Amino acid sequence: MTDSRQGAWFSFALAIVVLALKGGAFALTGSVALLSDAAESLVNVVAAVMVLAAVRVARLPPDYRHPYGHHKVEYLSSAFEGGLILLAAAAILASAVPRLVTPQPLENPLAGTLVAVAAIALNGGGALLVGRVAERTGSAALAANARHLWTDVWTSVGVVLGVLLVALTGWLRLDPAIAALVALNIVREGWLVLRGSFSSLLDARLPDDEERLILEVLDAHPQVLGYHRLRSRRSGSGRFAEVDVFVPPEMTVGEAHELVSGLEARLRKCLPGLVTTIHVEPFVAGVREGTRSPREEFRASPHRKA
């Protein structure tokens, strides 16, 4: 897979196959834990459809109404997926509680778990591939989808072990108890997806390692005598940054333009696709001098993560 669109189609096809396998595992056993696992995969199918739509819109070029592009639609997709995850958790709990009160025996647990193991293997391989595409393309929607797939993998492992324990011990209430634990884990995952999406919609700055690359490029240029007001943000697969740099006051407009062009080229080499806005100011001792990093300008609590 070479781009986000192919990754989205792969994620959709994978979700359909895994849902079919998990639905078959539930049909074979009647296990509410396996039903909860299948419910999460149903969320994966709906989420994959949203990812397909989001990736398509995000690839549209900037236009008059959206001069910065359409990248943020991927965060809306991620937020929608987080909401679906929470709804799935509620449905799982609603199925588990009656079984805790009135437990029911399982049928064909071995056959059901074998089918579920096949689904786990497919999901694990798919999560690896989707995660790599998300990292390569910078797609927020695919990144959220990959994270959800990994959660689904570990959830399924726990469910399969639980079903086998029920078959070995005969403790029927263990089945709905595992389903309830699955639901609680899904609630946690849904909250993390929602929190990350909302933070990005509020223009959270680029990761520390990416901003560090920007600062290193500025520090390395001999004619940049200082800088401040570095602002950065990520919008889907797009990166944006703006900064004020101090240059020798005798520099001509043409020389300043050449300096900015060189800085932008070096920054794009370090961070492909970065869109920069660099404002030039004359160096004035005691007025416009020195450097101020973002952490120096925004002295937020070190424990606060936006």
N, C-alpha and C positions, 0 to 999 in steps of 0.2 A: 504494500500500500504506500502510495507516494504523496497523497494529500488528504486533507481533512474530510473531503466528500467521500472518498473511498473508505476511510475509516468509519464514517457514519453509516454507510451502507453495510459494511461488515458487522458493525455493532447491532444493527437491526436484524440481519439474518441470524446472527448468533443468538439474539434474544428469543427469536421465534423457535429455534431448535431446542434451546435449553428449557423454555417453557413447556414444550411438548414432552420432553423427557421427564421433567419434574411432575407435570400433570399425570403422566403415566405411572410414576412412582407412587403418587397419592392414590390413584385408582386401584393399584395393586394391593396397597396396605390399609387404606383408610386412616392413615396416620395424620393427626391434625398438625404435627410438627412438619411433616412433608408438605401438607397443604399450605402452611405458613411460608415454607420455602418457595413453593410455586407462586404464591401471591406476590412475593418480592420479585420474581421473574416476570410476572405480569406487568409490574411497574417498569421493569427494564424494557419491555416491548414498547409501552407508551412513551417512555423517556427517549428511546431510540428514534421514534418518529419525530419527537421534538428536536432532537439533535440534528436529524436530517434537515428539518426546516430551518433551524438556526444556522447551520453551516452554509446552507444555500444563500440565506439573506446576508450573512456576514461577508460573503465573497463579493457582494455587489460593490461597485466602485463608488466613491464619494459623489454626491450630487448637490444641487443647490440647497436643499433643505437639510442635508446631512453632510456638511463639508469635511467632517472628520471620519466619514465612512459609517458602516453599519455594524462594526465589530461587537458593540455592547449587547446585541441581541443574544449572543452566546451566554451572557450572564443571566438573561431572563430565562433561557432554557434550563440553566443550572438551578435557578430558584424554583422553577416549575417542577423539576425532578426532585428537589428537596421536599417540596410539598407533597408530591405523590408518595415519597418514601414514608412520610408521617401518616398519610392516609392508610397505607398498607399496614403499618404497625397497628393502627386502631382496628383494622379488620381482623388481623391475626389475634389480637387480644379478645375480640368479640367471639372468635371461634374457639379459643382456648379455655375460656372461663367455664362454659357448660361442660366441657370434657373433664375439667377438674372436679366438678360436682358429680357428674355421672360418667366415669371412665368406661371406655369401650375397648375390646380386644383388637389387636392388629391382625391383618391377614397377609400372608406371603411376605413377611418382613425381609427375607433374604433377597428375593427377586426385586422387591422395591428398592432396597439399598443398592443393589448392583446398577439399576437404572440411574439412581441418584448419583452414584460415583461417576458414571459416564458424563452426566451433566456437569459435575464438578471439574472434571478434566477439561471439558470444552470451555467452561467459563474461565478457568485459570489461564489457558492458552490465549483466549480472547482478550482477557484483561491485560496480559503482557503486550499483545499487538496494539490494542487501542491506546494503551499508555505510551507506547513508543511513538505512535503517530501524533498523539497530543503533544508530546515533548518536542517533536520535530517541527510541528506546524504552529505551536503556541495556541491551540484551540482550547478555550476554557470549557466549552461544552463537552468535548471529548475527554478532557482531563477529569471532569466531574463524573462522566460516564464510566471511565476506567476505575476510578475510586469506588464507585458503587459496585462495579463488577467484582472487585477484590473483596469488598464486604460480603457480597453474595457468596463468594467462594468459601470464606471462613465460616459463614453462617451455615452453609450446606454441610460442611465437615462436621460441625457440632450436631446438626440435626441427624445425620447418618449415624454417628456414634450413639446418639440418644436412642434412636430406633433399635439399633442392635442391642443396647442395654435393656430396653423394654422386652425384647424377644428372649434375652437370656435370663432376666430376673423375674419377668411376669409382673413387674410393678407398673400398672397401666397409667397411673397418674404422672409418671415421668414424661410421657409423651406430651400432654398439654403444658406441663411445667417447662419443658424445653421450648415449646412454641412461644410461651410468654417471655422467656429469656431472649429468644430471637427477636421478638417485637421490641423489647427494651433496647437491644443493640441497634435495631433499625432506627429507633427514635434518635439515638445518639448520632448515627450517620446522617440522618436527615437534617438534624440541627447543624452539623458541621458544614454540610453542603449549602444550606441556606445562609449561614453566617458568612461563608466565603463569597457567595454570590452577591450579597448585599454590600459587603465591604468593597468589592470590585465595582459595583454600580455607583458607589460613592467616590470613585476615583482614588482608590488606594494606590500609593506610590509603588514603583518598581521594587523588586526584591533587593536586599542589601548588596548582594554580589553583583547585580547588574548596575546599580548606582555607583558601586565602587569602581567599575570599569570606566564609567563616565568621568569620575573624578580623576582617575589615573591619566586619562587622555588630556584633561585640562592641565593637570600638574606637570605633565611632560612637555608641554609646548613652551618654548623659551619666551615668546612674546605675550603670553597670558600672565599678567602680573598679579592676578587675583580673580576671584569670582564669588558670587553669592546668588541667592534666590534660585537655587536649583529646584525645579518642580518636575516631577515625573509621574506618569500614570500608565496603566496598561488597559487597553480596551480590546478584549478578545485576543486575537493574535497580533494586534497592533500595539506598538510602543511609542510613547510620546515623551519628550523632555524639552524643557526650556531653561535657560540660565543666562545671567548677566556676567560678562567677563570684562575685566579691566585691562586696557592696552596702553602702550606709550602714547601720551597726548599728541605727539608730533606725527603720529601715523595718519596717512591720507585715507580717504574713503575707499579708494581702490585697494590699498594695502589691507585695510580692515576687511573688505569683502573677500580678498584672497585668503586671509587668516580664517575667517568663518567657514569658507568653503572647504579648506583643508581639515578643520576640526570636524565638520559634519561628515566628511569622507572617512576619517579615522573612526568616528563613533559608529557609523554604519557598518564598518568592517568588524568592530567588536560586537555590536548588537544589530544583526541584520534586520532591516525593516524599520529601524528607529527613525522617527520623524522629529527633527529638532528645530527649535527656535532659539537662536543665540543673539542676545542683545549686547552691543558693544558700548562700553563707557570709557572715557579717558581716565587713566590712573591719576589720582590726586592724593598726595600724602596727607594723612590725617582725615580725609573725607571719603575717598573711594580707594581703598587699599586692602591688602590682606585677603584671606579666604575664609569663607564660612560654609561649613558643610550643612546638609539638611538637619542632621541631629543637633547641631549647634543652634540652628535657627528655630527648630521645633523641639524644645526640651520636654518631650512627652515622657511619661513614666516608663521605665524599662520593662515593666510588667504588662503594659498595655499593648495589645496586638490588634491593629486595625485590619 
